[in-house]
Amino acid sequence: MLNVSKGRLYYEPVGIDPYSLELMDLIDRQFTETPFYGSRRMTAWLNRWGYPVNRKRVQRLMRLMALEAIYPRTNISKRRKDHEVYPY
């Protein structure tokens, strides 16, 4: 009738568990100190401090918080005005 499945009606989204919230707090605090840490370094840092976690979880949480590591990007598309342009 309404073209809506029963599963969609009965589904209740599960909230974020307390351990993930604690990890998100730690990741946020560490990211403000070291914004160049990506998911791999952040995972190593958390494991060193006694929080057993894998990289995929840290990656997911960082994506959820919209955190992206700062690193030098490639700069290959900028041309110089004084360089000669060669025809193909």
C-alpha positions, 0 to 999 in steps of 0.5 A, spaced: 500 500 500 505 505 502 510 501 498 514 501 505 517 495 508 516 492 515 523 492 516 524 499 515 518 501 520 520 496 526 528 498 525 530 502 531 537 505 530 543 503 535 546 509 538 554 509 539 557 505 544 560 508 550 567 505 548 567 509 541 565 515 544 571 515 549 575 513 543 572 519 539 574 524 545 581 521 545 582 522 537 579 529 537 584 531 543 590 528 540 588 530 533 588 538 535 595 536 538 597 533 532 593 534 526 598 530 521 596 524 524 592 519 519 588 513 521 594 509 521 598 513 526 592 514 530 591 507 531 598 506 533 598 512 538 591 509 541 594 502 542 600 505 545 596 508 550 592 501 552 586 502 547 586 496 543 583 498 536 584 496 529 585 501 523 578 500 520 575 503 527 579 509 527 578 510 520 570 510 521 570 514 527 575 519 524 570 520 518 564 520 522 568 526 526 570 529 519 577 529 521 582 528 515 590 529 516 594 535 514 599 533 509 602 536 503 598 535 496 601 534 489 602 540 486 604 538 479 598 542 475 601 549 476 604 552 470 610 557 469 608 563 465 616 564 463 616 557 460 615 555 453 609 551 451 611 546 446 606 543 441 604 536 441 
